Amino acid sequence: MNKIGGVWYMKFCPRCGSTNIEWVLPQTWSKWDCKDCGYIGILIIEDGKIADTIREEYQKKHQKIK
């Protein structure tokens, strides 16, 4: 979570909607690593509503597999 101009911004995984995501190399903002689903890539979600939808769909999909 980052605070910019008094507003908090969260980062979400575009695959599973998790906030458990970190930079691969903090010196470069180009790659992210999700600790929940294993996603590694440059795309990141900052909209919580979109992340909620992604998370719901991801969980539905993975419940069917199990």
Backbone torsions as a table, in degrees:
resi	resn	phi	psi	omega
1	MET	NA	132.0	179.3
2	ASN	-118.9	145.5	176.9
3	LYS	-109.6	120.6	179.9
4	ILE	-128.5	119.0	178.7
5	GLY	58.2	36.1	178.7
6	GLY	82.0	2.6	-179.8
7	VAL	-115.5	133.9	178.6
8	TRP	-85.8	132.9	177.3
9	TYR	-119.8	130.6	177.8
10	MET	-109.2	152.4	176.5
11	LYS	-107.2	138.9	-179.3
12	PHE	-128.9	148.2	176.4
13	CYS	-70.9	133.5	179.3
14	PRO	-75.8	-12.8	179.4
15	ARG	-90.3	-45.5	-173.5
16	CYS	-122.2	-6.4	177.9
17	GLY	81.0	6.3	-177.8
18	SER	-72.9	152.6	172.2
19	THR	-95.4	1.1	-179.8
20	ASN	-84.3	63.5	-173.6
21	ILE	-130.3	139.9	-176.7
22	GLU	-137.1	159.2	172.9
23	TRP	-68.3	141.2	174.1
24	VAL	-66.1	-48.2	173.1
25	LEU	-126.3	109.8	-176.8
26	PRO	-56.9	-23.0	180.0
27	GLN	-71.7	-24.2	177.5
28	THR	-119.7	133.6	-178.0
29	TRP	-90.3	19.2	-171.6
30	SER	-88.4	-22.8	-178.6
31	LYS	-131.0	138.7	179.5
32	TRP	-119.7	151.1	-178.5
33	ASP	-129.7	120.0	177.6
34	CYS	-90.9	124.2	-178.9
35	LYS	-78.6	-12.5	-179.3
36	ASP	-90.6	-43.9	-174.6
37	CYS	-115.7	-8.5	178.5
38	GLY	89.1	4.4	178.3
39	TYR	-59.3	134.5	169.8
40	ILE	-132.8	123.4	-179.3
41	GLY	-179.0	-178.2	-175.7
42	ILE	-94.6	-20.3	-178.5
43	LEU	-78.4	137.4	178.6
44	ILE	-141.0	147.4	-179.7
45	ILE	-103.8	136.5	177.6
46	GLU	-118.2	0.5	-179.5
47	ASP	-100.1	114.6	-177.3
48	GLY	-61.7	-33.7	179.5
49	LYS	-67.7	-42.8	177.0
50	ILE	-64.2	-42.4	179.4
51	ALA	-61.7	-38.5	177.5
52	ASP	-61.5	-43.1	178.8
53	THR	-64.6	-44.5	178.1
54	ILE	-60.2	-44.9	-178.4
55	ARG	-61.8	-44.1	178.8
56	GLU	-61.5	-46.4	180.0
57	GLU	-65.1	-40.4	179.0
58	TYR	-62.5	-44.7	-179.2
59	GLN	-66.6	-40.7	176.9
60	LYS	-60.1	-46.2	-178.6
61	LYS	-60.9	-43.7	-176.3
62	HIS	-79.7	-20.4	174.5
63	GLN	-72.3	-34.0	178.8
64	LYS	-68.6	-33.5	-177.8
65	ILE	-70.5	-38.0	-175.2
66	LYS	-70.9	NA	NA
